[in-house]
Amino acid sequence: MRARFDTLFGRLFGVLLVAIILAHLLAFAWFHHYGPPPPPPPPEFAEGFDGKRPPMDPRLDSRPPRPWFGGPLVPLTFQLVSLIIAAWYGAKLLSRPIQRLSDAAERLSENLDSEPLDESGPREARQAAHTFNKMQHRIREQVQQRSRMLGAVSHDLRTPLSRLKLRLEQIDNEKLQGQMRQDLDDMISMLDATLTYLHEQRTSEARQWMDVQALIESLCENAQDQGADVQANGHCAPLQVQPMALRSCINNLLDNALRYAGHGLITLEDNREQLVIRVIDHGPGIAADKREAVFEPFFRLEGSRNRNSGGVGLGMTIAREAAERLGGRLSLEETPGGGLTAVIQLPRS
């Protein structure tokens, strides 16, 4: 019997059934105690021959006199209040497991090592929590397995590539040697970019308050120390972010601007709803119909934005995924006068 009421349906049905029974029992007792008054006497007997109303026989109604609240208002009101409370509790009972799952999914999206979901409550809620915890455990195992695989791939590929670069020195043909060295450098660059991309995907970090303006000024100063033409404008208040994700996003966009335009400008626009960061260049730009395609992994445009200019087609992908981990969005616009503007919108809520 207990197992039947251990389900979400059983608990909800039981609450509503008890509320309905109690409300009807009260109404029955109320009307039994303060039932309707006896019917009035016929008109011809309502008054005596002397014009006075005859006294009522007390045997006709032995119940206590009806008080002012003895009508149907009180039991009906109690019924209404009881059903409202039962409906509220039932809705809360239904929504509680869903809210717990939603909160656990939100924690899991931010940190794979978050605490498992408590497997308590009705049977359906326990089953859902158990399934969710199994899913979290499998995801964590898969991520750990991929990390071990990436470490092995990084070691096993770098070693032969390094040996090939050393053996190139034994080739007398300088032209062939240069071409092969370029191919090896491209392979190493692609390997590094791929490993960085996969590392960014599996990295999870807690949010913390950060001075975004100080971060951008620091990135610009580092680029200026290396001879790059980079400027920063605007001010903003601290924002709760994942520091590594934000740094990765801005770094990739700034590298993209410097690679294809030779200069860059980072502006800040802050308000109560969001922080908008723009990375602006006046380079060759990207056609409107290609701006979404550049966010695909390993996508490279022909012409000025190709592998000969540097890059393997992962910088914009890493930047967008980092912005999405921050709860924001990254889009591309045309710079007035020509060029490309990357717009990062980060919510403050």
Sequence and secondary structure as in RCSB ss.txt:
>XXXX:A:sequence
MRARFDTLFGRLFGVLLVAIILAHLLAFAWFHHYGPPPPPPPPEFAEGFDGKRPPMDPRLDSRPPRPWFGGPLVP
LTFQLVSLIIAAWYGAKLLSRPIQRLSDAAERLSENLDSEPLDESGPREARQAAHTFNKMQHRIREQVQQRSRML
GAVSHDLRTPLSRLKLRLEQIDNEKLQGQMRQDLDDMISMLDATLTYLHEQRTSEARQWMDVQALIESLCENAQD
QGADVQANGHCAPLQVQPMALRSCINNLLDNALRYAGHGLITLEDNREQLVIRVIDHGPGIAADKREAVFEPFFR
LEGSRNRNSGGVGLGMTIAREAAERLGGRLSLEETPGGGLTAVIQLPRS
>XXXX:A:secstr
 TTGGGSHHHHHHHHHHHHHHHHHHHHHHHHHHS        GGGSS TTSS     GGG  S    TT STHHH
HHHHHHHHHHHHHHHHHHHHHHHHHHHHHHHHHHH TT       SSHHHHHHHHHHHHHHHHHHHHHHHHHHHH
HHHHHHHHHHHHHHHHHGGG   HHHHHHHHHHHHHHHHHHHHHHHHHHHHH     EEE HHHHHHHHHHHHHH
TT EEEEE     EEE HHHHHHHHHHHHHHHHHHHSEEEEEEEE SSEEEEEEEE SS   GGGTTGGGSTT  
 STTSSGGGS  S HHHHHHHHHHHTT EEEEEE TTSSEEEEEEEE  
